[in-house]
Amino acid sequence: MKVLRTNIESKVEQFKAVKNAHTVKDLPDGFELTQNFINYIDEKQDGKEVEILTVQGSDEEYYGTNSSTFIHDYLEIIDMFADCEEDFTIVKDSNVSKAGRQFVYARLA
């Protein structure tokens, strides 16, 4: 595992985020997410690398995904508000693509 970005300082919490995460896609739409995250590269059993983002939910559990859409949206929000003092809330949402496949994404509440 190679950490790309994180704001979780505790190694114990990083380990929990990586090893004990539930899946983002199973969350109900509108579920609130915190700004605590770890973005990392993991190696699958076949040797291929996959980028994963794990975020902490408002319930203090961790939720992970390899969805490039969700990863891009969540990190874009984090970056955009990095030096902003406004309060903001990030939520998980989902939709169906034109091809009929469901996908997850992050958005402001």
C-alpha positions in Angstrom: 0.0 0.0 0.0 1.2 3.5 -0.9 -0.5 6.5 0.7 -1.1 9.3 -1.8 -2.8 11.8 0.5 -4.4 11.7 3.9 -5.4 14.0 6.7 -5.8 11.2 9.2 -2.7 11.7 11.5 -3.1 8.6 13.7 -1.5 5.4 12.2 -4.1 3.4 14.1 -6.9 5.3 12.5 -5.2 5.0 9.0 -5.0 1.2 9.5 -8.7 1.1 10.6 -9.7 3.2 7.5 -7.8 0.9 5.2 -8.6 -2.5 6.7 -12.1 -2.0 8.3 -13.9 0.1 5.6 -17.4 -0.6 4.4 -18.3 0.1 0.8 -19.4 3.6 -0.2 -22.0 2.2 -2.7 -23.9 0.6 0.2 -24.5 4.0 1.9 -27.9 5.6 1.4 -27.9 8.7 -0.8 -27.5 11.9 1.2 -25.3 10.2 3.8 -23.0 12.8 5.4 -19.3 12.3 5.2 -16.6 14.0 7.2 -13.5 15.6 5.8 -11.3 12.8 7.2 -9.9 10.7 4.4 -7.0 8.5 3.2 -6.3 8.2 -0.6 -4.0 5.3 -1.4 -2.8 2.8 -4.0 -3.4 -0.9 -3.2 -2.1 -3.9 -5.1 -4.7 -6.5 -6.0 -3.9 -10.2 -5.9 -3.3 -10.2 -9.7 -0.6 -7.6 -9.2 -2.6 -4.7 -10.6 -2.7 -1.4 -8.7 -5.9 0.3 -7.8 -6.5 3.7 -6.3 -8.8 3.7 -3.3 -10.3 6.5 -1.3 -11.6 5.8 2.2 -13.6 8.5 4.1 -15.0 8.7 7.5 -18.8 8.9 7.8 -20.8 11.1 10.2 -21.2 7.8 12.2 -17.4 7.6 12.6 -17.2 4.4 10.5 -15.0 4.3 7.4 -16.2 3.8 3.8 -14.0 3.0 0.9 -14.4 3.1 -2.9 -12.3 2.7 -6.1 -14.9 4.8 -8.0 -12.9 7.4 -10.0 -15.9 9.6 -10.1 -16.4 9.6 -6.3 -12.6 10.0 -5.7 -12.4 13.0 -8.1 -15.5 14.7 -6.7 -14.6 14.2 -3.0 -11.0 15.4 -3.4 -12.1 18.3 -5.6 -14.4 19.5 -2.8 -11.7 19.0 -0.2 -9.2 21.0 -2.3 -11.6 23.8 -3.2 -12.5 24.4 0.5 -9.0 23.8 1.9 -8.4 27.4 2.9 -12.0 28.4 3.3 -13.5 29.1 6.6 -17.1 28.4 5.5 -18.8 25.3 6.9 -19.7 22.7 4.3 -21.1 19.2 4.2 -20.1 16.5 1.8 -22.6 13.7 1.0 -22.7 10.5 -1.0 -25.1 10.3 -3.9 -25.7 8.0 -6.8 -27.2 8.1 -10.2 -27.6 5.9 -13.3 -25.4 6.4 -16.4 -26.8 6.6 -19.9 -25.6 3.0 -20.3 -27.8 2.0 -17.4 -25.1 1.4 -14.8 -25.3 2.9 -11.3 -22.5 5.0 -10.1 -21.6 6.9 -6.9 -20.4 10.4 -6.5 -19.7 13.0 -3.8 -21.4 16.4 -3.7 -22.0 19.3 -1.4 -25.2 19.1 0.7 
